[in-house]
Amino acid sequence: MPVTSLEDLKAIKEQALAQRAERRADARNDRSVSEIRPPTPKEVRVILARCGVIDPEDIRDYIAEDGYVALMKALTTMTPRQVIDEVLKSGLRGRGGAGFPAGKKWEFAAAQKSDVKYMICNADEGDPGAFMNRSVLENDPHSVLEGMIIAGYSFGAHQGYVYCRAEYPIAVQRVRLAINQARELGFLGKNILGTGFDFDIELRIGAGAFVCGEETALMASIEGRRGEPRPRPPFPAVAGLWGKPTIINNVETLANVGNIIRNGAEWFAQFGTEKSRGTKTFTLAGDVVRTGLIEVPLGITLGEVVYEIAGGIKDGKKFKAIQTGGPMGGCIPEHLLETPLDYESLGAVGSIMGSGGLVVMDEGTCMVDIARFFMDFIQDESCGKCVPCRIGTRRILEILERICAGEGEEGDIEQLERLSKYILAGSLCGLGQGAPNPILTTIKHFRDEYEAHIKEKRCPAKVCKKLIHYRILDTCPGCMVCARNCPSGAITGEKQKVHHIDPNLCQSCGICMSVCKFDAIVVE
Amino acid sequence: MRSSDWRTVPVAAALLPEADDPIASAEQRAQIDAIIAEHSVKPGSLMVILNEIQAQIGHISKPMQNYLAEKLHVPLKDVYGVVTFYSFFTMKPRGKHRIAFCLGTACYVGGAEMLIEKAQQILGVKLGETTPDKKFTLEPCRCLGACSQAPAVMIDNNLHGRNTPDRFITVLRKYEKIEHK
């Protein structure tokens, strides 16, 4: 039965609340339970408020938490212009990383005269170390759909697409289910809520190309082509999918829309700073005590996140750097931990907000190796269209590989800086323009590590394989575990006798040290 | 020249199906036809169709690409271009189980490389290869978004988190019997 009034919604809500205890008994979302902890005092749960609380596979449970009330409010009591004004007033900025005001984008698209417009949800969350969009899609998919329908209403789109990456099979399945359930209740399709507004959503799945998170590449992919970015202007809001005005918003941006419409712009603007309003989800990964998903008001400092929310560095080690913004972000050292988490402040220290992945690294991380790791990623994911990005990133990777192998030369650092400048200036999309960030920030803050690799042929963090070797101490009890686990057969020794590593066979993989229960293996 | 029977169109030798190619099997060709029939009405259907074929058949060989190009009335280079652009599309068949090692930042820092070394040792093949018994294919993959469970591995569509080299064989044994010293 399609929903047509607030009374219908209330009836579903009461019924769902009554049945909730029963439904809770069969806990279907245990994957979310392990990931979403109860909030620490510094956290504010707005986007994540329903995650882990509702059954993501039942639309009635979303309605029980006042879901689709905002859609009802927007469609029955507000004009499209009023919706845009409310979002403008809230100060909501794009949560995909660039931070463009969402209301402004919609305003551009609304001004376009076209009978066909498209609304796209960018769920191609590719940054390694970021999984906040996956969590929202898996645990609260309807909040994203509701945001899309409201956005579509505001600028006159009747067709929406969710572009979700293929690496998230559970998210894909739940979004598909959510679309079907929303259609059954009349939130999607023709004449939504009896208001005469038509809007439908189709789910499209990516195929493992990181660059498709870039908006013009994403549209090319939906059109069934290679996901290569194109120059802007024209911006998608003017000429996007199949040449029609198109708005692309990130999952989290859209998940905020329902809350803004339901509670008002002032309510949303109470969180955050003057220029960066609202809350933002971040994922904490790496060498901290508590990893996982958090949601904080924008403007909180990095130090507060690392020490108060994440509980500091694990195993009593020392903090070295925090990496924000994924592979195109930067590494921020200890003396900048007072930096507030907002769009402008992160930009000022050479990093970006990105989609919100935070990777904390302790003293056991080699910053040259991390730069090499990111460049390996970017080089592999560069679509190849812009020459500076395609060839420049490969040249940078080659230099970094040389440095990590102990074959660095004088002048390498300067060459890296030069190449970075050219790539930044000569690339079309965010991937190329952000590619130099990890190189430039690590050189700026950890130049001594580069110099140790190049001049002394030494890896201070003992990570770079060619510059370290493993040795078994005389305290080895001869349990043979290391010998059994060595992938290259480099460890020999009899039972209950001290073992020995053959340096010619050893690949420095470190498995032996990780499996030794007696701390009898050291790295030098 | 267009033809309802694709076989009458002259094709280069590289595009002719081997005996074990899905195109050579009437049953699998019918499966491909059904996918095309279901999705080709959608705008931008090529990606959708390729995703479905990859999921149902397991790979997209050159003869299959040629077949698709004919059926969809698009140039073969467009199909080939899309297949080679996206890392999820493979031109060679995979093993029964796909083991994808997450190479995201957290998993990399958390020891994904060690895990790969160990898996290569257990199965005797390198990353990117399929075991001779066609049971497992080892592949690298982009961040699975399971960073708090690093290092993470996706086997088929199941996520396994917090793996260690010495316990990884027990994970693999959930899928197939493995003889190992």
Interface residues (C-beta under 8 A of the other chain):
Chain A: R31 S34 E35 E125 G126 D127 P128 G129 A130 F131 R134 A166 E167 Y168 P169 E202 R204 I205 G206 A207 G208 A209 F210 S221 I222 E223 G224 R225 R226 G227 W242 T283 L284 A285 G286 D287 T291 G292 L293 Q323 P327 G357 V359 M361 T365 F373 F374 F377 C383 V481 R484 N485 P487 Q507 C509 G510 I511 S514 V515
Chain B: K42 P43 G44 S45 L46 M47 V48 L50 N51 Q54 D78 G81 V82 F85 Y86 S87 F88 F89 L103 G104 T105 A106 C107 Y108 V109 G111 E113 M114 E117 K118 Q120 Q121 C141 R142 C143 L144 G145 A146 C147 S148 Q149 A150 M154 N157 L159 T164 P165 D166 K181
